[in-house]
Amino acid sequence: MKRIFKHLLLGLVAAPALALTGLQAQAADIKERNLRFSFVQPKESHMGYGAQKFADIVAKKSDGKMKVKLFPNGMLGGDLQTVSALQGGTLDLTTLPPGLLVGLNKEFGAFDLPFLFDSFAEADAVLDGPVGKKFMERLPSGLVGLAYWDHGFRNVSNNRRAIAKADDFQGLKLRALQAPLMLETFNALGSNAVPMAFTELYAALESRAVDGQDNPVVAFQTNKFDEVQKHLSLTRHVYNPLVVLFSQKTWDQFSADERKVLLEAANEARVDQRKVSREMETKALEQVRKNGVTVTEISLQERARMREKVKPVTDKYVKEIGEDVVRTVYAEIDRVRVK
């Protein structure tokens, strides 16, 4: 009898709590939303994995009310077109290397400073800490930052020769990101840099309009650049994170509950996206070797020589980006290394 009474009492106590939870869930201010997420890489890439993970989490957290549709392969335009569309409110989401925002805020050039990070762990700690947060607050008008994902260290491929030392860059015609710092970095190494949208790159490599390009290994493999390139050199000259961006115009129309869903989803997806992206790099290297690409490691001595050759460019852009901004980044990297 006592046991029955105890169960009845627990039931009476639990019922209001369950009812309250249900009411809170129903009270969440979440409307039916259809969001468009555009990015330049294929759906099976590390970008696509992160975007799909994000979409799945958003759907789960919103009880299916908020739906994210993916537009991979630059279907809705290249990176700079996509940024413009977000600012205009005609597109909702994208992810791209933050260095591409330098035309809108020169401070974002700090992400493209050559040989800035030595490891993934360093980059993650800096981006997820106070420095990364400050950059989110400095995003150009019309953009909201949700999280930093992984794009990887950039490496150089080409059709003419293996790059094993600094002098091997001489005379190579290399496609570079549409950012002055990246262009001048390659020119300082002795190559001829050509600015070009990512969506035009495969055709340019195939037609030999350019000798080569630089991208993370996963992007190299998933975009089938191994079909039109003979050599891949692991220069690791720049680490590229991805910043997940949302349209400010759309954001301003959303409730606090809807914003919370998006922020939580982007940051939860970050953990798996980084892990999968780095696993994909290892597998991609194995695959491109099987496909006949010569993969060349770069010695620490030659990396030091490359760093020295681009030092005038680094010094110039530290002044343009803002010495205080770069000093803060370097100080955080030093703190992370010591820790």
WOJO-V428266 format. One record per pair of residues at least 4 apart in sequence whose C-alpha atoms are under 6 Angstrom apart, sorted by the first residue. I is the first residue (numbers start at 1). J is the second residue. Records with the same first field share a line. If there is no record, write none. Layout:
BEGIN
I->J + J
END
This chain:
BEGIN
10->14
11->15
16->20
23->27
29->257
30->258
32->65 + 66
33->66
34->67
35->68 + 92
36->68 + 69 + 92
37->70 + 71 + 93 + 94
38->71 + 72 + 94
39->72 + 74 + 94
40->72 + 73 + 74
41->72 + 73
42->72 + 73
43->48 + 72
44->48
46->277
50->273
53->269
54->265 + 266 + 269
55->68
57->265
58->265
59->63 + 64 + 66 + 67
62->66
71->75
74->78
77->81 + 82
85->90 + 91
86->91 + 92 + 247
87->142 + 247
89->247 + 249
92->246 + 247
93->245 + 246
94->244 + 245
95->242 + 243 + 244 + 245
96->242 + 243
97->240 + 241 + 242
98->243
99->108 + 109 + 111 + 112
102->106 + 108 + 109
104->140
106->321
107->321
114->237 + 238
115->237 + 238
124->128
127->132
128->132
136->145
142->248
143->246 + 247 + 248
144->245 + 246 + 248
145->244 + 245
146->244 + 263
147->243 + 244 + 266 + 267
148->242 + 243
149->241 + 242 + 270
150->241 + 242 + 274
151->240 + 241 + 242
152->216 + 239 + 240
153->216 + 236 + 238 + 239 + 240
154->214 + 215 + 216 + 236 + 238
155->214 + 215 + 216 + 234 + 235 + 236
156->213 + 214 + 232 + 233
157->212 + 213 + 231 + 232
158->211 + 212 + 229 + 231
159->211 + 229 + 230
162->231
163->168 + 233
164->298
165->302
166->306
169->190 + 191
170->190 + 191
171->191
172->191 + 192
173->191 + 192 + 193 + 210 + 211
174->193 + 194 + 210 + 211 + 212 + 213
175->193 + 194 + 195 + 213
176->183 + 194 + 195
177->195
178->195
183->193
184->188
185->310
186->191 + 193
187->191 + 192 + 193
188->310
204->208 + 209 + 210
205->210
206->228
217->281
218->222 + 281 + 284
219->223
220->225
221->284
225->229
230->293
231->293 + 294
232->295
233->295 + 296
234->297
254->258
260->264
261->265
264->268
265->269
269->273
272->276
273->277
276->280
280->284
288->293
289->293
317->321
318->322 + 323
319->323
323->327
327->331
END
